[in-house]
């Protein structure tokens, strides 16, 4: 353990340094405030013993600067040393960041007791900081897990809904276009009935990975909407741009060449997609109409033969 001792009196500094060594603490000695601050920066001591009256800046200013140097979550105990016994000095010392006060001449017994008390407080605070960080990490992980689909590893419906509202409002503020692509696996029930649930789950995982690979921008989001349904949010994208992404998704799934069930009348697994894009009007508080348009386009794509993408009432296969 290291203690920074900032004391302008050579006699007092020598005595206190000796007392610190006697209780197993290595002193770093400075004779003025600026020097003490530089030693604090260089060594980050475990404890600061600080005279109030110093040449140049006084101990109160030194304590204030030390507190400003500490990073988030750090805390270094500061004990003021002074021959002054007035309440005003004690109050000011606490206000600028001091933790305790020792009156000169310093008793070795009192100094040892104060140092042990500060050690205990420091250890307790450190344990609390560590626990808080662990809880923060755990909360972040829980938040992440709550937004991820457990089967496919992509975003789940909860994250999709919250992201859509956020991006919709952002597009409203910027008067920019936002596009949605919704899709599902063609005749997935027949696939599931033929290959079983494990086979169906593996199919969904591979399809999800294909879809996510085609949404290349950081702001794009692909989510499992439910069952064999997937949806993508494409900010700052018009209908034609969304069509390019949708076609890339359709081709990627087709190129997987996953054999379909014999009853599906399709050689391989395919997807159908519906696309809708708009600049959100100011009076529309939610993107419900945009989602409904994309759904309607998806159903029309399936009705017209599947394995195709449809932009709002114009078939593009």
Secondary structure, 3 states (H helix, E strand, C coil): CEEEEECCCHHHHHHHHHHHHHCCCEEEEECCHHHHHHHHHHHCCCEEEEECCCCCCCHHHHHHHHHHHCCCCCCCEEEEEECCCCHHHHHHHHHCCCCEEEECCCCHHHHHHHHHHHHHHHHHHHHHHHHHHHHHHHHHHHHHHHCECCCCCCECHHHHHHHHHHHHHHHHHHCCEEEEEEEEECCHHHHHHHHHHHHHHHHHHHHHHHHHHHCCCCCCEEEEEECCEEEEEEECCCHHHHHHHHHHHHHHHHHHCCECCHHHCCCECCEEEEEEEEECCCCCCCCHHHHHHHHHHHHHHHHCCCCCEEECCEEEC
